[in-house]
């Protein structure tokens, strides 16, 4: 029986596109009120099934829902169709780039998660059974500053301690959102009870960034995420000119980017995202890369993820060093519905529950 399990092979890979209504979300690179994700279902010849999910963003990895579908059917399925799913070598069949060097991280994430889920995560480092200590971040940002303040107050009442404010909604709106956030959080920030960081989503230019960061520092901001769309090495150089450390998001896609950013280890914080970085194993590798160098990192999400990715994130938190901040597990705080039973979301104070011992696919509706 054990030998049959080791030799299990895929017999079917289904791809689904989802559109789940969500509370509107705005930032410099996009505005959305519908979460569009791609879910894959992998079935093995011994009856096991695994699920994966991804949320491609063209401005992040260059991928779209259409390219992800083509890559899954044209690259990943042919690679898996005769593979032994429980073999330690199976993940090596899933490339991060095509033959031209084009990034396929988002597509790879969906397939890798389905493989790991079908294999019962036996291909992963088991990790510990601890409850994650890092608390989830409350994400703010609206073209209506009154709405930003209303959400901030609700998040504070719910015990959240860490906040990220999206910028790039217009100079006047950004200024008012910052003023309100500073007014509401300044005392808590001063006594170390709260933190505030901002996400620019590449909305600035390199020349003006250091001065803008100076102004943010005076308003209680501690970290600035991706102020400019640029290569990893350029972001590291820019970070050396800024009074606050910069968070690398769109500039951190793979190992080469990590190496370039690590040239400024005390000035750069990694934003690691399962979907953006190509799956659990790659995200785990980046987190351990940071741990080995005493670099801070954030374990982030793609806005609009369903419980499939949220539950996978909980698994990952068991296998990595402690992140500085966590984004994700928003569930029905953000989505109108979910694809899994008992939609996972953070609790009071941003606390995240333990990983589900049954994985993520067992709860898919």
Protein Blocks (a to p, Z undefined) as FASTA:
>chain_A
ZZmmmmpccfbdcdddddddddddddfkbccfbdcddddddddfkopacdddddddfkln
opafklmmmmmmmmmmmmmmmpcfklmklmmmmcfbdfkopacklmmmmmmmmmmmmnoo
mmpcfbjabdcfbdcdddeddfblklmmmmmmmmmmnopabdcddehiajklmmmmmmmm
mmmmmmmmmnopaccdddekhpacfklmmmmmmmmmmnopabdchkbgcdfklmmmmmmm
pfbdcddfklmmblmlmmmmmmmmmlcccdddfklnopjklmmmmmmmmmmnopacdddd
dehiafklmmmmmmmmmmcccdfbdcejklmmlmmbdfbehiacddehhiacdddfkbjm
lmpZZ
